[in-house]
Amino acid sequence: MEPRVTSTTESLEVMTMESAIRRAHLTGRGAWVESLDPRRGGLLRAALDRIEWP
């Protein structure tokens, strides 16, 4: 089997998708924390908002 060569565009698409999945996961975890402790959840949400996502 020959190794698969990926294009730069395909690599960027995969990285963007992984970033979106990671962001959704962390946002969900933050919402869970906020449901238990609104102050801590708000701090976490603020920290996530400062991240420059691709």
N, C-alpha and C positions, 0 to 999 in steps of 0.2 A: 504494500500500500504506500503510495506516495504521500509525503507530508503536505498538508493543506497550507497554502499560502493565502494569507488574508490581506485584503487591501486596507489602506489607511482609513478609508471611509467606513469600511465594515468594522474596524477596530474602534473607531470613534463612536459608532452606533452602539456597540456592545458596552463601551465605557459609560455612555450616556444612560443606557437602560439600567446598568448596574447602579449608577448614581441615583436614578429615580427610585429604584427599589429600596436602596439604603435610606433615602430621604423619607419615603413613605413608612418604612419600618420604624425609624427614629421618631417620626411625628406621631405615630400610633403609640409608641412607648411613652412619649411625653404626655399624650392625652390620658393614658392610664395613670401616670404619676399625678397628673393634675386632678383626676377624679378622686385620688386618695388624699392629696395635699395640694390645694390650689396655689399656695405660695411657691412651693418647690416646682410645681408644674409650670407656673408662669416664668420662673427663672430659667427653666430648661427650654421652654418655648422661645424665650428671648435669645438664649445662646444659639439655638438652631436657626433663628432668623438672621443671626450675624454671619452664618456660613454662606460663602459664595458658591452655590451649587452650579455645576456645569450645565 
